[in-house]
Amino acid sequence: MKKKHKVETPQDRLKYEIARELGLMDKIKEVGWGGLTAKETGRIGGIMTVRSRKNTNKSEKDAKDKENS
């Protein structure tokens, strides 16, 4: 069966960026995302959450600043 090509989302890019920063890309290439431990997966998810919140808060602040200008 042929594998469908998945469209990369901004969250996918963030996930790969964090995995690269944590030095997990070799493991992911070898065994796939399913081969990560719960601790590794949780670490990636936690960092993604923190960065997403930070970006959301920054966007809201920028919008308020623009509104008040």
C-alpha atoms as one frame of an Amber mdcrd trajectory, in Angstrom:
protein
   0.000   0.000   0.000   1.300   3.430  -0.938   1.922   5.968   1.817   0.094
   9.299   1.510   2.205  12.429   1.506   1.346  14.489   4.581   1.301  18.278
   4.315   3.685  19.749   6.874   1.990  22.075   9.362   3.627  24.770  11.499
   3.259  22.410  14.475   5.126  19.690  12.567   7.968  22.108  11.842   8.103
  23.101  15.514   8.135  19.445  16.588  11.045  18.648  14.279  12.916  21.780
  15.384  12.610  20.818  19.051  13.569  17.181  18.373  16.667  18.462  16.550
  17.543  20.745  19.494  17.192  17.830  21.904  19.431  15.634  19.730  16.706
  13.096  18.925  16.710  13.259  15.120  19.055  10.271  14.676  16.761   8.139
  16.838  13.655   9.365  14.985  15.230   8.574  11.605  16.225   5.106  12.847
  13.048   3.955  14.614  10.465   6.659  13.911   8.420   8.773  16.285   6.937
   5.650  17.868  10.386   4.618  19.064  10.718   7.574  21.422  10.247   7.053
  25.132   7.336   8.653  26.973   9.821  10.985  28.638  11.241  12.145  25.286
   7.803  12.588  23.759   6.576  14.485  26.821   9.601  16.754  26.712   8.925
  17.634  23.071   5.230  18.234  23.804   6.006  20.369  26.843   8.426  22.579
  24.946   5.921  22.887  22.078   3.260  24.041  24.545   5.532  26.634  26.126
   6.568  28.034  22.747   2.997  28.081  21.433   1.797  29.987  24.492   4.697
  32.401  24.222   3.907  33.056  20.544   0.195  33.486  21.293   0.894  35.937
  24.114   3.317  37.867  21.910   0.757  38.071  19.097  -1.925  39.322  21.491
   0.458  41.919  22.936   1.445  43.097  19.443  -2.227  43.427  18.499  -2.960
  45.497  21.609   0.070  47.722  20.980  -1.050  48.279  17.392  -4.569  49.057
  18.581  -3.305  51.640  21.069  -1.059  53.368  18.543
